[in-house]
Amino acid sequence: MASSKEYKRQIIKDLAQGDVEYLDDTKAESTAEYQNFDDFAQRTTSDQRRQLFGRSLHPDRIPTSQMEPELQQAIAQIKPNEWDDVARAFFKHLKERKLDEKHLEQQLGLSTHNPNRMTADDVSKLASFTYHNHPDIFHQVLAEQPGLIKFLSNPVVAGIIGIAAAKWLGSHK
């Protein structure tokens, strides 16, 4: 059996080459070929990525208990100077829902509400909270910060993203 990393690499490789399967009794074909996930992230719009992630990354499909460790691992792998961008994006969208940073700091047990001083653990807690309680905001932030997705390793997560990406690629010939 292939490891999670090998499985994920193969899905991304297949997507980069435009390899897709029959889905929903419709042949998904793509004229676009992506070299890797970064190429995919650069050549798609934030709105296209939000739609893709919205269909595939949801607590109804991937339980929070399974997603939380993935988020912790993914956030730990991004550069520390990118943590604040991710945290700032979550706070910005949550604030639009009348959830202020200080309240979230207390509620989630964060070490600070200042994105510049947050640890990977703080950002993981914030991401997990948003995934579970505000999935639409979670999708929006991932669409704005797509680099985080490439560090998710769980085969279920990678598989769902692969299927959704194949559907998206097939519907945008």
Backbone hydrogen bonds, N-H to C=O, Kabsch-Sander energy under -0.5 kcal/mol:
donor,donor_aa,acceptor,acceptor_aa,energy
7,Y,3,S,-2.7
8,K,4,S,-2.6
9,R,5,K,-2.8
10,Q,6,E,-2.3
11,I,7,Y,-2.1
12,I,8,K,-2.7
13,K,9,R,-2.7
14,D,10,Q,-2.8
15,L,11,I,-2.6
16,A,12,I,-2.7
17,Q,13,K,-1.8
18,G,15,L,-1.0
19,D,14,D,-2.7
23,L,26,T,-2.2
26,T,23,L,-2.0
28,A,21,E,-0.6
28,A,26,T,-0.5
29,E,27,K,-0.7
34,Y,15,L,-0.5
34,Y,16,A,-1.3
40,F,36,N,-2.2
41,A,37,F,-3.0
42,Q,38,D,-2.2
43,R,39,D,-2.1
44,T,40,F,-0.8
49,R,45,T,-2.4
50,R,46,S,-2.6
51,Q,47,D,-2.2
52,L,48,Q,-2.1
53,F,49,R,-3.1
54,G,50,R,-2.4
55,R,51,Q,-1.5
56,S,52,L,-1.2
57,L,53,F,-3.1
58,H,56,S,-0.9
61,R,58,H,-1.9
62,I,58,H,-2.9
66,Q,63,P,-1.2
67,M,63,P,-2.2
68,E,64,T,-3.0
70,E,66,Q,-0.7
71,L,67,M,-2.6
72,Q,68,E,-2.4
73,Q,69,P,-2.2
74,A,70,E,-2.8
75,I,71,L,-2.9
76,A,72,Q,-2.0
77,Q,73,Q,-1.0
77,Q,74,A,-0.6
78,I,74,A,-0.8
78,I,75,I,-0.6
82,E,79,K,-2.5
83,W,79,K,-0.9
83,W,80,P,-0.7
84,D,80,P,-0.7
86,V,82,E,-2.0
87,A,83,W,-3.0
88,R,84,D,-2.9
89,A,85,D,-2.0
90,F,86,V,-2.3
91,F,87,A,-2.9
92,K,88,R,-2.6
93,H,89,A,-2.1
94,L,90,F,-2.7
95,K,91,F,-2.6
96,E,92,K,-1.2
97,R,94,L,-1.2
98,K,95,K,-2.0
99,L,94,L,-2.0
100,D,98,K,-0.7
104,L,100,D,-2.2
105,E,101,E,-2.6
106,Q,102,K,-1.9
107,Q,103,H,-3.0
108,L,104,L,-2.8
109,G,105,E,-0.8
110,L,105,E,-2.1
117,R,114,N,-2.0
118,M,114,N,-0.6
118,M,115,P,-0.6
123,V,119,T,-2.3
124,S,120,A,-2.3
125,K,121,D,-2.3
126,L,122,D,-2.3
127,A,123,V,-2.7
128,S,124,S,-2.8
129,F,125,K,-2.5
130,T,126,L,-2.2
131,Y,127,A,-2.8
132,H,128,S,-2.3
133,N,129,F,-2.8
134,H,130,T,-2.5
137,I,134,H,-0.9
138,F,134,H,-2.1
139,H,135,P,-2.5
140,Q,136,D,-1.9
141,V,137,I,-2.7
142,L,138,F,-2.3
143,A,139,H,-2.2
144,E,140,Q,-1.8
145,Q,141,V,-2.5
148,L,145,Q,-1.6
149,I,146,P,-1.1
150,K,146,P,-0.8
151,F,148,L,-1.4
152,L,149,I,-2.0
158,A,154,N,-2.9
159,G,155,P,-2.7
160,I,156,V,-2.5
161,I,157,V,-2.5
162,G,158,A,-2.6
163,I,159,G,-2.6
164,A,160,I,-2.6
165,A,161,I,-2.9
166,A,162,G,-2.4
167,K,163,I,-2.3
168,W,164,A,-2.8
169,L,165,A,-3.4
170,G,166,A,-2.3
171,S,167,K,-1.7
172,H,168,W,-0.6
172,H,169,L,-0.8
